[in-house]
Amino acid sequence: MTKLQGQHVVLGVTGGIAAYKSPDLVRRLREQGADVTVIMTASAERLVSPTVFQAVSGETVRGDLWDEKAESAMGHIELARWADLILIAPATANLMAQLAGGSAENLLTTVCLASDAPVVLVPAMNQGMWRNASTQANRKKLEGRNVRFIGPEEGEQACGDEGPGRMTEPVDIVARLGMGKVAGILRGLQVMVTAGPTREAIDPVRFVSNKSSGKMGFAIARAAADAGASVTLIAGPVSLTTPKGVERVDVESAIDMYDAAMDRIGSTDIYIGAAAISDYRPAQMVAKKIKKIAATFSLEMVKSPDLLAAVALLDNGPFTVGFAAETDNLEKHALTKLEAKRLDMIVANLVGAGVGFDRDDNSAVIMWAGSRQAVPNMAKTELARQLVAMIASRYRAVAGAEASQSRPAAS
Ligand SMILES: Cc1cc2nc3c(=O)[nH]c(=O)nc-3n(C[C@H](O)[C@H](O)[C@H](O)COP(=O)(O)O)c2cc1C
């Protein structure tokens, strides 16, 4: 049974050209067991006929706030109470501005204001409209009120522009809601995940390490295996059970992890570096246990090899996803790492007192060329499923773009 089973979903469809994809979204939501009521704005009705939505949802499509017949069947407040989830796809720049401003000028915005249900927006618009400071201010305002965003995606647009603004594909929307099946979205692909801390020996009994529990990396390995990938998990010293169907390689130190990963990287399609590899290690390991004689003791540390950067630099290397665990300036540091190491994607998460390491929940901001996606705090298992769905859709977009570039031009 999926989490959507028996859930009441109000699907708002607004006046974006991507509205032609929304009937497919209705179909996929219903496949997951949801009851879907569609609310269309007047602009959306000019782009796609309500009859299409009626046919795929099996329900009367709502549009006019002042429709007496519809109001007497299920008034707008009843509809707001009925909803377990309000999903708006596509969400126009106009809709974002209306919600950010608290407007209730049509049925959709009125239902959003009146409902306690979570609201998820799937924006779709021209890249200039998305990048516009007003739209970005509205996004921030809405995120601050716990409105969740899925997308937009980067790529070629209906208007011929290139950039962020494409609506996320219905299959990926359902997967990212964390309610759908991730099954099959990575079928046939080889995924390598690194997880946990490393231990850098000082002497035979002491080491330098960090607080990583490995839970996030293990959850990702499991989600990737559920998604149909062949998964190799390179794990630092952790006490976690190997996810079903995953090949596990245990290592201790940063150098062990580097060697284990590089030995197996050749056939990898997607590399996800979730391990907290020690940046520095003792310059040398003392062969015998250090005795407590001296009043002070200093340790010379040298840099460990940078596995993530090495993978990203490989010729014909895998799609490379890094993690940035930061205590401050999260997005700034993550963006610098994304660009400096030429990663395909980075998952930025705060760590420190009470957040990040050794917990069962986490939040993150996922960033890639020109785009970002904030994921609110949730169980690491759920975050892992959403991450895998995002990685799969971005991997397909990049692989598709590379394939079309290498294709000979039609004569
Ligand atoms: C053909 C066409 C396509 C449009 N596509 C988009 C779009 O993808 N995204 C967007 O934000 N606005 C788009 N617009 C503009 C919106 O339709 C317009 O802002 C409208 O007021 C939105 O109303 P609504 O948010 O109530 O649906 C488009 C307009 C036209 C005529």
The ligand as an SDF file (V2000), in Angstrom:
LIG
                    3D

 31 33  0  0  0  0  0  0  0  0999 V2000
    0.1690   30.3880  -24.0400 C   0  0  0  0  0  0  0  0  0  0  0  0
    0.5140   30.8680  -22.6850 C   0  0  0  0  0  0  0  0  0  0  0  0
    1.3740   30.1460  -21.8990 C   0  0  0  0  0  0  0  0  0  0  0  0
    1.7250   30.5760  -20.6250 C   0  0  0  0  0  0  0  0  0  0  0  0
    2.5930   29.8270  -19.8870 N   0  0  0  0  0  0  0  0  0  0  0  0
    2.9200   30.2440  -18.6410 C   0  0  0  0  0  0  0  0  0  0  0  0
    3.7960   29.4640  -17.8500 C   0  0  0  0  0  0  0  0  0  0  0  0
    4.3040   28.4040  -18.2590 O   0  0  0  0  0  0  0  0  0  0  0  0
    4.0630   29.8890  -16.5940 N   0  0  0  0  0  0  0  0  0  0  0  0
    3.5530   31.0370  -16.0830 C   0  0  0  0  0  0  0  0  0  0  0  0
    3.8640   31.3810  -14.9360 O   0  0  0  0  0  0  0  0  0  0  0  0
    2.7220   31.7970  -16.8110 N   0  0  0  0  0  0  0  0  0  0  0  0
    2.3760   31.4420  -18.0770 C   0  0  0  0  0  0  0  0  0  0  0  0
    1.5230   32.1980  -18.8200 N   0  0  0  0  0  0  0  0  0  0  0  0
    0.9440   33.4040  -18.2320 C   0  0  0  0  0  0  0  0  0  0  0  0
   -0.2020   33.0380  -17.2990 C   0  0  0  0  0  0  0  0  0  0  0  0
   -1.1790   32.2830  -18.0020 O   0  0  0  0  0  0  0  0  0  0  0  0
   -0.7980   34.3040  -16.7260 C   0  0  0  0  0  0  0  0  0  0  0  0
    0.1240   34.9100  -15.8370 O   0  0  0  0  0  0  0  0  0  0  0  0
   -2.0950   34.0540  -16.0160 C   0  0  0  0  0  0  0  0  0  0  0  0
   -2.5480   35.2760  -15.4250 O   0  0  0  0  0  0  0  0  0  0  0  0
   -1.9590   32.9840  -14.9520 C   0  0  0  0  0  0  0  0  0  0  0  0
   -3.1930   32.8170  -14.3070 O   0  0  0  0  0  0  0  0  0  0  0  0
   -3.3980   31.7120  -13.1780 P   0  0  0  0  0  0  0  0  0  0  0  0
   -2.2000   31.7620  -12.2870 O   0  0  0  0  0  0  0  0  0  0  0  0
   -4.6490   32.1420  -12.4650 O   0  0  0  0  0  0  0  0  0  0  0  0
   -3.5760   30.4280  -13.8540 O   0  0  0  0  0  0  0  0  0  0  0  0
    1.1790   31.7880  -20.1160 C   0  0  0  0  0  0  0  0  0  0  0  0
    0.3110   32.5110  -20.9110 C   0  0  0  0  0  0  0  0  0  0  0  0
   -0.0090   32.0890  -22.1740 C   0  0  0  0  0  0  0  0  0  0  0  0
   -0.9230   32.9250  -23.0140 C   0  0  0  0  0  0  0  0  0  0  0  0
  1  2  1  0
  2  3  1  0
  2 30  2  0
  3  4  2  0
  4  5  1  0
  4 28  1  0
  5  6  2  0
  6  7  1  0
  6 13  1  0
  7  8  2  0
  7  9  1  0
  9 10  1  0
 10 11  2  0
 10 12  1  0
 12 13  2  0
 13 14  1  0
 14 15  1  0
 14 28  1  0
 15 16  1  0
 16 17  1  0
 16 18  1  0
 18 19  1  0
 18 20  1  0
 20 21  1  0
 20 22  1  0
 22 23  1  0
 23 24  1  0
 24 25  2  0
 24 26  1  0
 24 27  1  0
 28 29  2  0
 29 30  1  0
 30 31  1  0
M  END
$$$$
